[in-house]
């Protein structure tokens, strides 16, 4: 999945700026409408109390790439 995200950044240069523009905000793959097992691994579902439940691996990967972009350590 990391390779797919790197390819997206490579093919969509505006995405790099959009990602960096998120600052330090948490990125969540919102799977509230599809909270199945796979969805809760890749994303998180918002609960009625406003909390998120799920592993949110995709969001974490985007945040890791954002940090790598800032430090100049993203592979080309």
C-alpha distance (Angstrom), angle and dihedral (degrees) to the residues before:
residue distance angle dihedral
X1 . . .
X2 3.79 . .
X3 3.81 89.0 .
X4 3.82 90.1 52.0
X5 3.82 90.9 51.9
X6 3.82 90.7 48.3
X7 3.81 89.2 51.2
X8 3.82 90.1 50.6
X9 3.81 90.2 52.5
X10 3.81 90.4 48.2
X11 3.82 95.2 48.9
X12 3.80 96.6 39.5
X13 3.82 108.8 45.1
X14 3.82 91.5 178.3
X15 3.80 88.2 62.0
X16 3.81 90.5 64.9
X17 3.80 91.0 57.8
X18 3.81 91.9 44.5
X19 3.80 90.2 51.3
X20 3.79 92.8 49.4
X21 3.81 90.2 46.0
X22 3.81 89.0 63.6
X23 3.80 87.1 77.0
X24 3.78 110.5 -167.0
X25 3.80 95.1 -27.7
X26 3.78 118.1 135.4
X27 3.80 111.7 -106.8
X28 3.80 114.3 -143.5
X29 3.79 128.0 -175.1
X30 3.81 96.4 -139.4
X31 3.80 109.1 -140.3
X32 3.80 95.7 162.3
X33 3.81 90.9 126.7
X34 3.83 92.4 49.2
X35 3.82 108.1 32.0
X36 3.80 96.8 167.4
X37 3.79 125.6 137.9
X38 3.81 95.1 -87.6
X39 3.79 92.3 42.6
X40 3.78 92.1 52.9
X41 3.79 90.4 51.1
X42 3.81 96.3 51.0
X43 3.80 95.3 32.8
X44 3.78 144.5 2.2
X45 3.79 135.7 -107.4
X46 3.79 120.6 -132.0
X47 3.78 113.4 -123.7
X48 3.82 125.6 -145.0
X49 3.83 89.7 -103.3
X50 3.84 90.3 57.0
X51 3.80 97.2 -106.1
X52 3.80 123.3 125.1
X53 3.81 124.1 -124.0
X54 3.80 120.2 -162.9
X55 3.79 142.1 64.2
X56 3.83 94.1 -92.4
X57 3.80 93.9 -157.1
X58 3.81 92.9 164.5
X59 3.78 92.0 52.7
X60 3.80 90.6 47.5
X61 3.80 91.0 50.3
X62 3.82 91.2 51.7
X63 3.81 90.1 49.3
X64 3.83 90.7 48.9
X65 3.82 90.1 50.8
X66 3.79 90.1 48.3
X67 3.81 89.8 54.3
X68 3.81 90.5 46.9
X69 3.81 90.9 50.7
X70 3.78 90.6 52.7
X71 3.78 92.1 50.4
X72 3.81 93.6 43.9
X73 3.80 92.3 -119.0
X74 3.81 100.3 120.6
X75 3.81 112.5 122.7
X76 3.80 114.9 -122.1
